[in-house]
Amino acid sequence: MNYWVMALYFQWVTPELVKQAVELGDCSMEDLNTGYEQRMLTLEQLQEIKPSFKERE
């Protein structure tokens, strides 16, 4: 599991900081998708990072 996903889950960082990490290449949207699929991240958190993120069915 990516550090940023864990940090967001434990609320050590804000979605804005994770967004910066994605922009810098330290975390990928794939990492975030994995966290969402494992129910570690919420749809709201992901939409703050990437507004176009849609809920999976």
Secondary structure as GFF3:
##gff-version 3
##sequence-region A 1 57
A	DSSP	alpha_helix	3	9	.	.	.	ID=ss1
A	DSSP	alpha_helix	15	24	.	.	.	ID=ss2
A	DSSP	alpha_helix	29	37	.	.	.	ID=ss3
A	DSSP	alpha_helix	43	49	.	.	.	ID=ss4
###
